[in-house]
Amino acid sequence: MAAKKLSMDRLRGVVNMGREAEENMGEHLHISVLVDPNAAGWMVRAIRDALVPTRDAIVDVSELGGVPTVAGIDVGIVISGGSEESVRNAVRYFAGARQHVIVVAQSSLDVPETHLPAKLGQYVAEAVSSEHGPLLDRFANALLDATDKDVSCAANFEFCRDVATARLVSRCAARNAFMGVADFIPGAGMPLMTMNQLNLSFDIAATYGHGLSIGRAPEVATVVLAGFAYRWVGRILARVFPALSLLVRAGVAYGGTLVTGRMLSSHFTETIVLPRESVDVVAEVTVPDEPDEEEPADVAEPVRRVYYTIGPNGVVA
């Protein structure tokens, strides 16, 4: 009877982990983007293409200048093109409101000194690179650092998925390695480590847009079977190297979790939930006004830039 109750408790625990991952996936995100008119076109396009939300996220985009909106947002982003005073003022405003802000630039020269005290400086991060790939990697890391909604970020923005998954796997592997060393009751650590890996499987599924469903059953079974396999390998190695049993247990727990995480990540990459057809985020309309033929060209009105608010799946809000 006790064994049956324990099994039911574990089953409820697994279901609760799946529900929690699904809730994390559905957390609402609100991002405010300020674009410096002098920012490099390739960089603006890179951030535009990256920030196309596929779930419950809103991306507000406006031209740099004036007082930015900070109420109700999760993170602010300033795409800098070297407009030092405007960038500095925007960053100081976000940080002064205790709001995380990321400065995206192609050169460190485009990131001005803010002269903020340390307690406010912690809200400011940078993503700087002159190359597309490294810029998005650094931007993904900065965005995940700036919010605790890492699962939601990854579910909404594809460029965040690899970084978010790697972080989830690394954290779980570290926890399991500690449990492998601190297994004071022989055999008690294995169920806990397996539950950690099950939790990891739900979180990784959520980063790829998959919620709790009966379709997760094969993955759950695979994770459980992998846990038994790692335990078997650990026991054999501990017998072969008895003097290194603690290191062996920690190594198998850490390495096994990494293998499971990569296996799950590979699986979900192939079964990714694709968004519906969407329009471009950061939809920029450039309207050059033609000068009058009788007037000199330098009196023509400057180029006007219009930015839209983009909602889930790129729909204009």
Buried (B, 14 or more C-beta within 10 A) or exposed (E): EEEEEEEEEBEEEBEEBBEBBBBBBBBBBBBBBBBBBBBBEEBBBBBBBBBBBBBBBBBBBBBBBEEBBBEEBBBBBBBBBBBBEBBBBBBBBBBEBEBBBBBBBBEEEBBBEBEBEEEBEEBBBBBBBEEBEEBBBBBBBBBBBBBEBBBBBBBBBBBBBBBBBBBBBBBBBEBBBBBBBEBEEEEEBBBEBBBBBBBBBBBBBBBBBBBBEEEBEEBBEBBBEBBEEBBEBBBEBBEEEEEEBEBBBBBBBBBBBBBBBBBBBEBBEEEBEEBEEBEBBBBBEEEEEEEEEEEEEEEEEEEEEEBBBBBBBBEEE
